[in-house]
């Protein structure tokens, strides 16, 4: 849920600490992400409610997702395996990885009208070219775009 709702890399989600979730500002602070960059990304209200329920059920000390080794977080491979099991249980046949959730975050923001520069910042990309790769435009969305000529004709009441 956090991976999709915040556009996180698997390495970032597994290494999240409790104090990096800012429920007052509704942000997640990513410390030393890829390229050793710090950034902020979104904290979804739905994800926050789920995290609170999770924290009540499982006592947490430092890591949001503790691993089997004391004082260490869940491994990336364990997170990927959890995702694979969930995918199978959901009956999803397509072989997709947890990274698809990050890609979907970016694509859905773009389709919802979020400016590419904001998406770039949320994902922590240095280059906008990298963000553009994540945010391919679907043919379905292209079909919804109206020509500016049609806007003008409608606003002017032009007979066709």
C-alpha positions as CSV (number, residue, x, y, z in Angstrom):
1,X,0.0,0.0,0.0
2,X,2.8,2.4,0.9
3,X,4.7,1.6,-2.3
4,X,1.7,2.5,-4.5
5,X,0.4,5.4,-2.4
6,X,3.8,7.2,-2.1
7,X,5.7,6.0,-5.2
8,X,8.3,4.3,-3.1
9,X,11.1,2.0,-4.3
10,X,11.2,-1.4,-2.5
11,X,14.4,-0.4,-0.9
12,X,12.8,2.7,0.5
13,X,9.6,1.1,1.8
14,X,11.5,-1.7,3.7
15,X,13.9,0.7,5.3
16,X,11.3,3.2,6.6
17,X,11.5,4.2,10.2
18,X,8.5,5.1,12.3
19,X,9.8,8.7,12.8
20,X,10.0,9.2,9.0
21,X,6.2,9.1,8.7
22,X,4.9,12.7,9.3
23,X,1.2,12.4,10.0
24,X,0.8,16.1,10.8
25,X,2.1,17.2,7.4
26,X,0.9,14.0,5.7
27,X,4.4,13.4,4.2
28,X,6.9,10.5,4.2
29,X,10.5,11.6,4.6
30,X,12.8,9.3,2.5
31,X,16.3,9.5,3.9
32,X,19.2,8.4,1.7
33,X,17.1,7.1,-1.1
34,X,18.7,6.1,-4.5
35,X,21.7,8.3,-5.1
36,X,21.8,9.0,-1.4
37,X,19.2,11.7,-1.9
38,X,16.7,12.8,0.7
39,X,13.2,13.7,-0.3
40,X,9.6,14.0,0.8
41,X,6.7,12.1,-0.8
42,X,2.9,11.8,-0.1
43,X,1.4,10.1,2.9
44,X,-2.1,8.9,1.9
45,X,-4.9,9.2,4.5
46,X,-5.9,5.6,3.7
47,X,-2.3,4.4,4.1
48,X,-2.0,6.3,7.4
49,X,-5.1,4.6,8.8
50,X,-3.8,1.2,7.8
51,X,-0.4,2.0,9.3
52,X,-2.1,2.9,12.6
53,X,-4.1,-0.3,12.7
54,X,-0.8,-2.2,11.8
55,X,1.1,-0.5,14.7
56,X,-1.6,-1.4,17.2
57,X,-1.4,-5.1,16.1
58,X,2.4,-5.3,15.9
59,X,4.5,-3.4,18.5
60,X,7.0,-1.4,16.6
61,X,10.2,0.2,18.0
62,X,12.3,1.7,15.2
63,X,11.6,0.1,11.8
64,X,8.1,0.3,10.3
65,X,8.7,-3.2,8.8
66,X,11.2,-5.0,11.1
67,X,13.0,-8.1,9.9
68,X,13.8,-11.4,11.5
69,X,17.2,-10.1,12.6
70,X,17.0,-7.9,15.7
71,X,17.5,-4.2,15.0
72,X,17.2,-4.6,11.2
73,X,14.5,-4.0,8.7
74,X,12.6,-6.4,6.4
75,X,14.7,-7.4,3.4
76,X,13.9,-6.3,-0.1
77,X,13.6,-10.0,-1.1
78,X,11.0,-10.6,1.7
79,X,9.0,-7.6,0.6
80,X,9.1,-8.9,-3.0
81,X,8.0,-12.4,-1.9
82,X,5.1,-10.9,0.1
83,X,4.0,-9.0,-3.0
84,X,4.2,-12.2,-5.1
85,X,2.1,-14.1,-2.6
86,X,-0.5,-11.3,-2.5
87,X,-0.6,-11.2,-6.3
88,X,-1.2,-14.9,-6.5
89,X,-3.9,-14.8,-3.9
90,X,-5.6,-12.0,-5.7
91,X,-5.7,-14.2,-8.8
92,X,-3.5,-11.9,-10.9
93,X,-1.9,-14.0,-13.5
94,X,0.4,-11.4,-15.1
95,X,3.9,-11.7,-13.8
96,X,4.5,-8.2,-12.3
97,X,6.9,-7.1,-9.6
98,X,6.4,-4.7,-6.7
99,X,8.1,-2.0,-8.8
100,X,4.9,-1.9,-10.9
101,X,3.2,-0.1,-8.0
102,X,5.7,2.7,-8.2
103,X,5.2,2.9,-11.9
104,X,1.4,2.9,-11.4
105,X,1.7,5.7,-8.8
106,X,3.5,7.9,-11.4
107,X,1.1,7.0,-14.3
108,X,-2.0,7.6,-12.2
109,X,-0.8,11.0,-11.0
110,X,0.0,12.0,-14.6
111,X,-3.4,10.8,-15.8
112,X,-5.0,12.7,-13.0
113,X,-3.5,15.9,-14.2
114,X,-0.4,16.2,-11.8
115,X,2.4,18.2,-13.4
116,X,5.3,16.0,-14.5
117,X,7.8,18.2,-12.4
118,X,5.9,17.4,-9.2
119,X,5.9,13.7,-10.1
120,X,9.6,13.9,-10.7
121,X,10.1,15.4,-7.3
122,X,7.9,12.8,-5.5
123,X,9.8,10.0,-7.2
124,X,13.2,11.5,-6.5
125,X,14.4,11.6,-10.1
126,X,17.3,13.8,-11.0
127,X,16.2,14.0,-14.6
128,X,12.8,14.5,-16.0
129,X,13.7,12.0,-18.8
130,X,13.6,9.3,-16.2
131,X,10.2,10.3,-15.0
132,X,8.9,10.4,-18.6
133,X,9.8,6.7,-18.9
134,X,7.7,5.8,-15.9
135,X,4.7,7.8,-17.1
136,X,3.9,6.4,-20.5
137,X,0.6,7.8,-21.8
138,X,-2.1,5.2,-22.4
139,X,-4.1,5.0,-25.6
140,X,-7.2,5.1,-23.5
141,X,-6.2,8.5,-22.1
142,X,-5.3,9.8,-25.5
143,X,-8.8,9.1,-26.7
144,X,-10.2,11.4,-24.0
145,X,-8.3,14.5,-25.1
146,X,-10.3,17.0,-27.1
147,X,-8.8,19.1,-29.8
148,X,-8.4,22.8,-29.0
149,X,-10.4,23.5,-32.2
150,X,-13.3,21.7,-30.7
151,X,-13.1,23.7,-27.5
152,X,-13.1,26.9,-29.5
153,X,-16.0,25.9,-31.7
154,X,-18.0,24.9,-28.7
155,X,-17.3,28.2,-26.9
156,X,-18.1,30.3,-29.9
157,X,-21.2,28.4,-30.8
158,X,-19.8,27.7,-34.3
159,X,-22.1,25.6,-36.5
160,X,-20.5,22.6,-38.1
